[in-house]
Amino acid sequence: MSSESEIPKPDQEGEDESSKSASKKAAKKEAAKQEKLRRRQEAALAAAAAASSLSIEEDPLAANYGNIPLQDLQSKVEADLKAWTQVGDLTHELKEKEVLIRGRAQTTRAVGKNMAFVVVREKGFTVQCVVTARPDVVSKQMVKFAAGLSRESIVDIHGVVSVPSVAIKGTTQQVEIQVSKLYCVDKAMPTLPINIEDASRSEKEIEEALEAGEQLVRVNQDTRLNYRVLDFRTSANQGIFRIQCQVCNIFRQFLLSEDFVEIHTPKLIAGSSEGGSAVFKLDYKGQAACLAQSPQLHKQMAICGDFGRVFEIGPVFRAEDSYTHRHLCEFTGLDVEMEIKQHYTEVMDIVDHLFVTMFDHLNKKCSKYLEAVGRQYPFEPLKYLPKTLRLRFEEGVQMLKEAGVEIDPYGDLNTESERKLGQLVLEKYGTEFYILHRYPLAVRPFYTMPCYDDPKYSNSFDVFIRGEEIISGAQRVNVPELLVERAQACGIDVSTISTYIDSFRYGAPPHGGFGAGLERVVMLFCGLNNIRKTSLFPRDPLRIAP
């Protein structure tokens, strides 16, 4: 999902129609369930609250547990944050230390009347908490209260860290907390639309259970997206979006270290960013306008304004009716533009160094998040070279031809050809990350600079991960007369981009840049099968909520 112009691939139609039909059916099913769930939940919650209140009132140790009243949640007392320990930090080193944690009651289990187990989860990490009846500390009513907590309720737990003699199954932390105090900060509905345990299962677990004659719940994609707040709570999703955070962080820090300036371009524009009909049109105080397909024109104008090197992380909008695994109507663009001194390979140099740095950092610093993703969605680590492979488009066409795939030398690669070329590159060069450059001019945006030695080709490139395109880039046309000619040839009304073209009439340095889609980068780095898994709240042709 690059920020450069992208023509939908010829083989997307079948995938589009089947995905569209399946999504509509699933959405109707989920909508029908919601009202029933709401009524059931309200009744169950009221009954549970009444029973809990009665039990606590009769207990002399009631101060050690219970539901925190509203007034105590209204920032009544300032807290010492140092007193709190994160669940992910609970290790053997804290043995016999008193700790205070906050998290969600992932599961509860009573063992008779004198003991209960509560597994508490925070940011994807889990720990087992043991509530055992003890004189003057923990009453039987407290054990009952703990066992009766609804799943996903938020709890505060005081206790002492202990290290069991055998490994604990089902939690990330290999210690326990012997509970002395337990308070419910906020109760979740007793019946949830989806269970986190179900949403956390891998396909392998489900298939193995089926082979053993057991049927486990499979939470489908539309259900996950309808209840995204619950879906976020799985360890895999916690990992995915923390990895995504680091991709943005590395992108920004690397470019700042290379003397780039971060900019913020408008998303409301006149006309269209790159031509074509795939724009979200709107009325702007009586004027025709649209949501920006990319920051392309404005980041080039920033170069004309002598910023030298710029980048942006921001939303991009595409109105294409694409129902594929890799397309969205709104995504986050990672955009770069820079002056060129001699050759467009200078832009590819930045791509090379930036993404190799990014992959190295993710593998080294995000290993626990990658492991969390891999447990639910197994994948092989990305294969890449210290110096990124570069192939000319003609070389890629020749490799495909030798493998029996005929490609128009002046056309674009379709999805199947991209995947096949990715496979051939991996077999020959041992990398899943490479640059293909010098594309045919006919398949590139109007602002792409033609090659000096053959005007049928252009000074442009695409970058691929695991056989799928993640980046498009090029040297731009900085001569206004050629720019007008190219825009008209692409069917663009020049009057709608007149301020953009005028920017080049005041003197513009040679320059180039590239755009990538954040969600697609994360999807392919983690070997995921659908871009909706890496979009916080996906927007596609069928979804505009939640």
C-alpha positions as CSV (number, residue, x, y, z in Angstrom):
1,M,0.0,0.0,0.0
2,S,2.6,2.5,-1.1
3,S,1.8,6.2,-1.3
4,E,2.9,6.3,-5.0
5,S,0.1,5.7,-7.6
6,E,-0.8,2.1,-7.9
7,I,-2.9,0.5,-10.6
8,P,-5.1,-2.4,-9.3
9,K,-3.6,-5.7,-10.5
10,P,-5.5,-7.6,-13.2
11,D,-6.0,-10.7,-11.1
12,Q,-7.8,-9.0,-8.2
13,E,-11.3,-9.2,-9.5
14,G,-12.1,-12.7,-8.3
15,E,-10.6,-12.1,-4.9
16,D,-12.6,-8.8,-4.7
17,E,-16.0,-10.4,-5.4
18,S,-15.7,-13.4,-3.1
19,S,-14.3,-11.2,-0.2
20,K,-17.1,-8.7,-0.6
21,S,-19.9,-11.4,-0.5
22,A,-18.3,-13.1,2.6
23,S,-17.9,-9.9,4.5
24,K,-21.5,-8.8,4.0
25,K,-22.9,-12.1,5.3
26,A,-20.6,-12.1,8.4
27,A,-21.5,-8.5,9.2
28,K,-25.3,-9.3,9.1
29,K,-24.8,-12.2,11.5
30,E,-22.9,-10.2,14.0
31,A,-25.4,-7.3,13.9
32,A,-28.2,-9.8,14.7
33,K,-26.4,-11.0,17.8
34,Q,-25.7,-7.7,19.4
35,E,-29.1,-6.8,20.8
36,K,-29.5,-10.2,22.4
37,L,-26.1,-10.0,23.9
38,R,-26.7,-6.6,25.4
39,R,-29.9,-7.6,27.2
40,R,-28.3,-10.8,28.6
41,Q,-25.2,-9.0,29.8
42,E,-27.1,-6.2,31.6
43,A,-29.2,-8.7,33.5
44,A,-26.3,-10.9,34.5
45,L,-24.2,-7.9,35.6
46,A,-26.9,-6.6,37.8
47,A,-27.4,-10.0,39.4
48,A,-23.7,-10.5,40.0
49,A,-23.3,-7.0,41.5
50,A,-26.1,-7.6,44.0
51,A,-24.7,-11.0,45.1
52,S,-21.2,-9.6,45.5
53,S,-22.3,-6.6,47.6
54,L,-24.2,-8.8,50.1
55,S,-21.3,-11.1,50.6
56,I,-18.8,-8.3,51.3
57,E,-21.0,-6.5,53.8
58,E,-21.0,-9.6,56.1
59,D,-17.1,-10.1,56.1
60,P,-14.9,-8.5,58.8
61,L,-12.0,-8.6,56.3
62,A,-14.0,-6.8,53.6
63,A,-11.4,-4.0,53.5
64,N,-9.0,-6.3,51.7
65,Y,-11.1,-6.8,48.6
66,G,-14.1,-5.6,46.7
67,N,-15.3,-3.2,44.0
68,I,-13.5,0.2,44.1
69,P,-16.2,2.9,44.5
70,L,-16.6,5.5,41.9
71,Q,-15.3,8.4,44.0
72,D,-12.0,6.6,44.5
73,L,-11.6,6.4,40.8
74,Q,-12.1,10.2,40.3
75,S,-8.4,11.0,40.9
76,K,-9.1,11.3,44.7
77,V,-5.5,10.7,45.8
78,E,-2.3,11.2,44.0
79,A,-0.4,7.9,43.5
80,D,3.3,6.9,43.7
81,L,3.8,5.3,40.4
82,K,7.0,3.6,41.7
83,A,4.8,1.4,43.9
84,W,3.4,-0.4,40.8
85,T,5.1,-3.3,39.0
86,Q,4.3,-4.3,35.4
87,V,3.3,-7.9,34.9
88,G,6.0,-8.2,32.3
89,D,8.6,-7.3,34.9
90,L,7.6,-10.1,37.4
91,T,10.6,-12.4,37.4
92,H,12.5,-14.7,39.9
93,E,14.6,-11.7,41.0
94,L,11.4,-10.4,42.8
95,K,11.0,-13.5,44.9
96,E,9.5,-12.8,48.4
97,K,9.0,-9.1,47.4
98,E,5.7,-7.3,47.9
99,V,4.2,-6.0,44.6
100,L,1.2,-4.1,43.4
101,I,-0.1,-4.9,39.9
102,R,-3.0,-3.9,37.7
103,G,-4.3,-5.9,34.9
104,R,-7.2,-7.9,33.5
105,A,-8.7,-11.0,35.0
106,Q,-8.0,-13.3,32.1
107,T,-9.3,-16.4,33.8
108,T,-10.5,-17.4,37.3
109,R,-10.8,-20.8,38.8
110,A,-12.0,-21.9,42.3
111,V,-10.4,-24.9,44.0
112,G,-12.9,-25.7,46.8
113,K,-13.9,-22.8,49.1
114,N,-10.4,-22.0,50.4
115,M,-8.5,-21.3,47.2
116,A,-8.9,-19.6,43.8
117,F,-6.5,-18.8,40.9
118,V,-6.7,-15.6,39.0
119,V,-4.6,-15.2,35.8
120,V,-3.9,-11.5,35.4
121,R,-2.9,-10.1,32.0
122,E,-1.2,-6.7,31.2
123,K,0.0,-5.7,27.7
124,G,0.1,-9.3,26.6
125,F,2.0,-10.6,29.7
126,T,0.3,-12.9,32.2
127,V,0.9,-14.0,35.8
128,Q,-0.9,-16.5,38.0
129,C,-2.2,-15.0,41.3
130,V,-3.2,-17.4,44.1
131,V,-5.9,-16.4,46.6
132,T,-5.7,-18.7,49.6
133,A,-7.9,-18.3,52.7
134,R,-5.7,-17.2,55.7
135,P,-6.7,-16.0,59.1
136,D,-6.8,-12.2,59.4
137,V,-5.7,-11.7,55.8
138,V,-7.9,-13.6,53.2
139,S,-11.4,-14.8,54.1
140,K,-13.5,-17.4,52.3
141,Q,-15.7,-14.6,51.0
142,M,-12.6,-13.0,49.4
143,V,-11.8,-16.3,47.7
144,K,-15.4,-16.5,46.5
145,F,-15.1,-12.8,45.2
146,A,-12.0,-13.6,43.3
147,A,-13.4,-16.8,41.7
148,G,-16.5,-14.8,40.7
149,L,-14.7,-12.0,38.8
150,S,-16.0,-11.7,35.3
151,R,-13.3,-12.3,32.6
152,E,-11.6,-9.1,31.4
153,S,-12.5,-7.1,34.5
154,I,-9.7,-4.8,35.6
155,V,-8.2,-5.6,39.0
156,D,-5.6,-4.3,41.4
157,I,-3.7,-7.0,43.3
158,H,-1.3,-6.7,46.3
159,G,0.8,-9.7,47.2
160,V,4.1,-11.4,47.6
161,V,6.0,-13.0,44.7
162,S,6.7,-16.7,45.0
163,V,8.6,-19.1,42.7
164,P,6.8,-22.5,42.3
165,S,8.9,-25.7,42.1
166,V,7.3,-26.7,38.7
167,A,6.9,-24.7,35.5
168,I,3.6,-22.8,35.2
169,K,1.7,-23.7,32.1
170,G,-0.4,-21.0,30.3
171,T,1.3,-17.9,31.6
172,T,4.2,-15.9,30.3
173,Q,5.7,-15.2,33.8
174,Q,7.2,-18.1,35.7
175,V,6.3,-16.7,39.1
176,E,3.1,-16.5,41.2
177,I,1.7,-13.8,43.4
178,Q,0.4,-14.9,46.8
179,V,-2.5,-12.4,47.1
180,S,-3.3,-10.4,50.2
181,K,-5.5,-7.7,48.7
182,L,-7.7,-7.7,45.6
183,Y,-9.8,-4.9,44.2
184,C,-12.0,-4.8,41.1
185,V,-11.4,-1.4,39.4
186,D,-13.9,-2.0,36.6
187,K,-16.2,-4.9,35.9
188,A,-16.5,-6.4,32.5
189,M,-19.8,-7.8,31.3
190,P,-20.2,-11.5,32.4
191,T,-20.8,-12.6,28.8
192,L,-18.4,-11.2,26.2
193,P,-19.0,-11.1,22.4
194,I,-15.7,-13.0,21.9
195,N,-13.4,-14.7,24.4
196,I,-9.8,-13.6,24.4
197,E,-8.8,-17.3,24.7
198,D,-10.7,-18.1,21.5
199,A,-9.3,-15.0,19.7
200,S,-5.7,-16.0,20.7
201,R,-5.8,-19.5,19.1
202,S,-3.6,-20.3,16.1
203,E,-4.9,-22.2,13.1
204,K,-2.6,-25.0,14.1
205,E,-4.2,-25.4,17.5
206,I,-7.7,-25.5,15.9
207,E,-6.7,-28.1,13.3
208,E,-4.9,-30.3,15.8
209,A,-8.0,-30.2,18.0
210,L,-10.2,-31.2,15.1
211,E,-7.9,-34.2,14.3
212,A,-8.3,-35.2,18.0
213,G,-12.1,-35.0,17.7
214,E,-12.4,-31.7,19.6
215,Q,-14.0,-28.6,18.1
216,L,-12.6,-25.3,19.2
217,V,-14.0,-21.9,18.5
218,R,-12.5,-20.1,15.5
219,V,-13.1,-16.3,15.6
220,N,-13.4,-15.1,12.1
221,Q,-12.0,-11.8,10.8
222,D,-15.2,-9.8,10.6
223,T,-16.1,-10.8,14.2
224,R,-12.7,-9.7,15.3
225,L,-13.0,-6.3,13.6
226,N,-16.6,-5.8,14.9
227,Y,-15.2,-6.2,18.4
228,R,-11.8,-4.8,17.8
229,V,-11.3,-3.5,21.3
230,L,-11.5,-7.1,22.6
231,D,-9.4,-8.4,19.7
232,F,-6.6,-5.9,20.5
233,R,-6.1,-7.7,23.8
234,T,-4.6,-10.9,22.4
235,S,-0.8,-11.2,22.7
236,A,-0.4,-11.4,19.0
237,N,-2.2,-8.0,18.4
238,Q,-0.3,-6.4,21.3
239,G,2.9,-7.5,19.5
240,I,1.7,-6.4,16.0
241,F,1.0,-2.8,17.0
242,R,4.0,-2.4,19.2
243,I,6.1,-3.6,16.2
244,Q,4.2,-1.0,14.1
245,C,5.1,1.7,16.6
246,Q,8.8,0.8,16.3
247,V,8.6,0.9,12.5
248,C,7.4,4.5,12.7
249,N,10.0,5.3,15.4
250,I,12.9,3.9,13.4
251,F,11.6,5.5,10.1
252,R,11.6,8.9,11.9
253,Q,14.8,8.6,13.8
254,F,16.8,7.3,10.9
255,L,15.7,10.1,8.6
256,L,16.2,12.8,11.2
257,S,19.8,11.5,11.5
258,E,20.2,11.9,7.8
259,D,19.2,15.6,7.9
260,F,15.6,15.1,6.8
261,V,12.9,17.5,8.0
262,E,9.5,16.1,9.1
263,I,6.6,17.9,7.4
264,H,2.8,17.7,7.7
265,T,0.9,18.2,4.4
266,P,-2.8,18.9,3.9
267,K,-5.3,16.0,3.5
268,L,-8.0,18.3,2.0
269,I,-7.0,19.2,-1.6
270,A,-8.5,20.5,-4.8
271,G,-8.5,18.0,-7.7
272,S,-6.6,14.7,-7.1
273,S,-3.1,14.0,-6.0
274,E,-2.2,11.7,-8.8
275,G,-5.0,11.7,-11.3
276,G,-7.7,9.0,-11.9
277,S,-11.1,8.5,-10.3
278,A,-10.1,6.7,-7.1
279,V,-10.6,9.7,-4.8
280,F,-13.0,10.5,-2.0
281,K,-14.8,13.6,-3.3
282,L,-16.3,16.2,-1.0
283,D,-17.7,19.7,-1.0
284,Y,-15.3,22.2,0.4
285,K,-17.4,25.4,1.1
286,G,-18.9,25.2,-2.4
287,Q,-15.7,24.1,-4.1
288,A,-15.0,20.6,-5.4
289,A,-12.3,18.9,-3.3
290,C,-11.1,15.4,-2.3
291,L,-9.1,13.6,0.3
292,A,-5.4,13.3,-0.6
293,Q,-4.3,10.1,-2.3
294,S,-0.8,10.9,-1.1
295,P,1.3,13.8,0.0
296,Q,3.1,13.6,-3.3
297,L,2.5,17.1,-4.7
298,H,3.1,18.9,-1.4
299,K,6.2,17.1,-0.5
300,Q,7.7,18.1,-3.9
301,M,6.6,21.7,-3.3
302,A,8.5,21.5,0.1
303,I,11.7,20.5,-1.9
304,C,11.0,23.5,-4.2
305,G,10.9,25.6,-1.0
306,D,14.5,24.6,-0.2
307,F,13.9,22.1,2.7
308,G,16.3,19.8,0.9
309,R,15.1,16.5,2.4
310,V,11.6,15.9,3.9
311,F,9.5,13.1,5.2
312,E,6.0,12.5,6.5
313,I,4.0,9.9,8.4
314,G,0.3,10.5,7.8
315,P,-3.0,9.2,6.5
316,V,-3.5,8.4,2.8
317,F,-6.9,7.8,1.2
318,R,-7.8,5.6,-1.8
319,A,-11.4,5.1,-3.1
320,E,-10.5,2.0,-5.1
321,D,-13.0,-0.9,-4.8
322,S,-10.3,-3.4,-3.9
323,Y,-11.4,-6.3,-1.8
324,T,-8.0,-7.9,-1.6
325,H,-5.8,-9.0,1.3
326,R,-3.4,-6.1,0.8
327,H,-5.6,-3.0,0.0
328,L,-7.3,-0.5,2.2
329,C,-9.2,2.7,1.6
330,E,-7.3,4.5,4.3
331,F,-3.7,3.7,5.4
332,T,-0.7,5.3,7.0
333,G,1.8,6.5,4.4
334,L,5.6,6.6,5.1
335,D,6.7,9.3,2.6
336,V,10.1,10.7,1.7
337,E,11.3,13.3,-0.8
338,M,14.9,14.6,-1.3
339,E,17.1,16.6,-3.6
340,I,19.2,14.5,-6.0
341,K,22.8,15.6,-6.8
342,Q,23.6,13.3,-9.7
343,H,21.5,10.1,-10.0
344,Y,18.2,8.6,-8.7
345,T,20.2,5.8,-7.1
346,E,20.8,8.3,-4.3
347,V,17.1,7.7,-3.3
348,M,17.5,4.0,-3.5
349,D,20.6,4.3,-1.2
350,I,18.3,5.8,1.4
351,V,15.8,3.0,1.0
352,D,18.5,0.4,1.3
353,H,20.1,1.9,4.5
354,L,16.7,2.8,6.1
355,F,15.0,-0.6,5.8
356,V,18.1,-2.7,6.6
357,T,18.5,-0.6,9.8
358,M,14.8,-1.0,10.5
359,F,14.8,-4.8,10.0
360,D,18.0,-5.2,12.2
361,H,16.4,-3.1,14.9
362,L,13.1,-5.0,14.9
363,N,14.8,-8.4,15.1
364,K,17.1,-7.2,17.9
365,K,14.8,-5.0,20.0
366,C,11.3,-6.5,19.3
367,S,12.1,-10.2,19.7
368,K,9.4,-10.7,22.4
369,Y,6.7,-9.1,20.3
370,L,7.8,-11.1,17.2
371,E,7.6,-14.3,19.3
372,A,4.1,-13.3,20.5
373,V,3.0,-12.8,16.9
374,G,4.6,-16.0,15.8
375,R,2.8,-18.1,18.4
376,Q,-0.5,-17.3,16.9
377,Y,0.6,-16.6,13.3
378,P,3.7,-18.7,12.7
379,F,6.2,-17.2,10.2
380,E,9.8,-17.5,9.0
381,P,12.0,-14.5,9.8
382,L,12.5,-12.2,6.8
383,K,15.6,-13.0,4.7
384,Y,17.4,-9.9,3.6
385,L,21.0,-8.9,2.7
386,P,23.2,-6.3,4.4
387,K,23.4,-4.6,1.0
388,T,20.0,-4.7,-0.7
389,L,19.8,-6.4,-4.1
390,R,19.0,-4.1,-7.0
391,L,17.7,-5.5,-10.3
392,R,16.6,-3.6,-13.5
393,F,13.0,-4.2,-14.6
394,E,14.4,-5.8,-17.8
395,E,16.4,-8.3,-15.7
396,G,13.2,-9.2,-13.8
397,V,11.3,-9.7,-17.0
398,Q,14.1,-11.9,-18.3
399,M,14.1,-14.0,-15.1
400,L,10.4,-14.5,-15.5
401,K,10.7,-15.4,-19.2
402,E,13.3,-18.0,-18.4
403,A,10.9,-19.5,-15.9
404,G,8.2,-19.7,-18.5
405,V,6.3,-16.5,-17.6
406,E,5.7,-14.1,-20.5
407,I,5.6,-10.4,-19.5
408,D,5.0,-7.3,-21.6
409,P,8.4,-5.5,-21.4
410,Y,6.6,-2.2,-21.4
411,G,3.7,-3.2,-19.0
412,D,3.4,-3.7,-15.3
413,L,3.8,-6.8,-13.2
414,N,0.6,-8.4,-12.0
415,T,0.2,-9.9,-8.5
416,E,1.1,-13.4,-9.7
417,S,4.2,-12.2,-11.6
418,E,5.4,-10.3,-8.5
419,R,5.1,-13.4,-6.4
420,K,6.8,-15.6,-8.9
421,L,9.7,-13.1,-9.3
422,G,10.0,-12.9,-5.5
423,Q,10.4,-16.7,-5.5
424,L,13.0,-16.7,-8.3
425,V,15.0,-13.9,-6.5
426,L,14.9,-15.8,-3.2
427,E,16.2,-19.0,-5.0
428,K,18.9,-17.2,-6.9
429,Y,20.1,-14.5,-4.4
430,G,18.9,-15.7,-1.0
431,T,16.8,-12.6,-0.2
432,E,13.1,-11.7,0.2
433,F,13.8,-8.0,0.1
434,Y,15.0,-6.4,-3.1
435,I,14.7,-3.3,-5.4
436,L,13.4,-3.5,-9.0
437,H,14.2,-0.3,-10.9
438,R,13.9,1.4,-14.3
439,Y,10.2,0.6,-14.8
440,P,8.3,1.3,-18.1
441,L,7.2,5.0,-18.1
442,A,3.6,4.0,-19.2
443,V,2.8,2.4,-15.8
444,R,4.2,5.2,-13.6
445,P,2.6,8.5,-12.4
446,F,2.7,11.6,-14.5
447,Y,5.5,13.2,-12.4
448,T,8.0,10.4,-13.0
449,M,11.2,11.3,-14.9
450,P,11.8,9.4,-18.2
451,C,15.1,7.6,-18.7
452,Y,17.7,9.7,-20.6
453,D,18.6,6.8,-23.0
454,D,15.1,5.3,-23.6
455,P,11.9,7.4,-23.0
456,K,9.9,4.2,-22.8
457,Y,11.5,3.6,-19.4
458,S,11.7,5.7,-16.3
459,N,14.0,6.6,-13.4
460,S,11.7,4.7,-11.0
461,F,11.7,1.7,-8.7
462,D,9.6,-0.6,-6.6
463,V,10.7,-2.5,-3.5
464,F,9.4,-5.9,-2.6
465,I,9.1,-8.0,0.6
466,R,8.2,-11.7,0.3
467,G,7.0,-11.2,-3.3
468,E,4.8,-8.2,-2.7
469,E,5.4,-4.6,-3.4
470,I,5.8,-2.3,-0.4
471,I,7.5,0.8,-1.8
472,S,7.2,2.9,-5.0
473,G,9.7,5.6,-5.8
474,A,11.3,7.6,-8.6
475,Q,13.1,10.7,-9.7
476,R,10.5,13.4,-10.3
477,V,10.0,15.7,-13.3
478,N,11.3,19.1,-12.2
479,V,10.9,20.9,-15.6
480,P,7.5,22.6,-15.7
481,E,7.0,22.2,-19.5
482,L,7.6,18.5,-19.3
483,L,5.4,18.2,-16.2
484,V,2.5,19.8,-18.0
485,E,3.0,17.6,-21.0
486,R,3.1,14.4,-18.8
487,A,0.0,15.5,-16.8
488,Q,-2.1,16.1,-19.9
489,A,-0.9,12.7,-21.4
490,C,-2.2,11.0,-18.2
491,G,-5.6,12.8,-18.5
492,I,-5.2,15.2,-15.6
493,D,-6.9,18.6,-15.7
494,V,-3.8,20.8,-15.3
495,S,-5.8,23.7,-13.9
496,T,-6.5,21.6,-10.7
497,I,-2.7,21.3,-10.0
498,S,-1.7,24.8,-11.2
499,T,-0.1,25.8,-7.9
500,Y,1.9,22.6,-7.9
501,I,3.2,23.2,-11.5
502,D,3.9,26.8,-10.7
503,S,6.2,25.7,-7.9
504,F,8.6,24.5,-10.6
505,R,8.6,27.7,-12.5
506,Y,10.5,29.5,-9.8
507,G,13.5,27.1,-10.1
508,A,13.4,23.5,-8.8
509,P,16.3,21.2,-8.0
510,P,16.4,17.7,-9.3
511,H,14.7,15.5,-6.7
512,G,13.1,12.2,-6.1
513,G,11.4,10.2,-3.3
514,F,9.3,7.2,-2.4
515,G,6.3,6.1,-0.4
516,A,5.5,3.0,1.6
517,G,2.4,1.8,3.4
518,L,3.0,1.3,7.1
519,E,0.4,-1.5,7.4
520,R,1.8,-3.4,4.5
521,V,5.4,-3.1,5.8
522,V,4.4,-4.7,9.1
523,M,2.1,-7.3,7.4
524,L,4.9,-8.6,5.2
525,F,7.7,-8.3,7.8
526,C,5.6,-10.5,10.1
527,G,4.5,-12.8,7.3
528,L,0.8,-12.1,7.9
529,N,-1.9,-13.0,5.4
530,N,-4.1,-9.9,5.6
531,I,-3.5,-6.2,5.9
532,R,-6.5,-5.8,8.2
533,K,-4.4,-7.5,10.9
534,T,-2.0,-4.6,10.9
535,S,-4.5,-1.7,10.6
536,L,-5.8,-0.5,14.0
537,F,-9.3,0.2,12.7
538,P,-9.4,-0.9,9.1
539,R,-11.2,1.1,6.4
540,D,-12.0,-0.9,3.3
541,P,-14.9,-0.7,0.8
542,L,-17.3,-2.5,3.2
543,R,-16.1,-1.2,6.6
544,I,-16.2,2.3,8.1
545,A,-16.8,1.2,11.8
546,P,-15.8,0.8,14.5
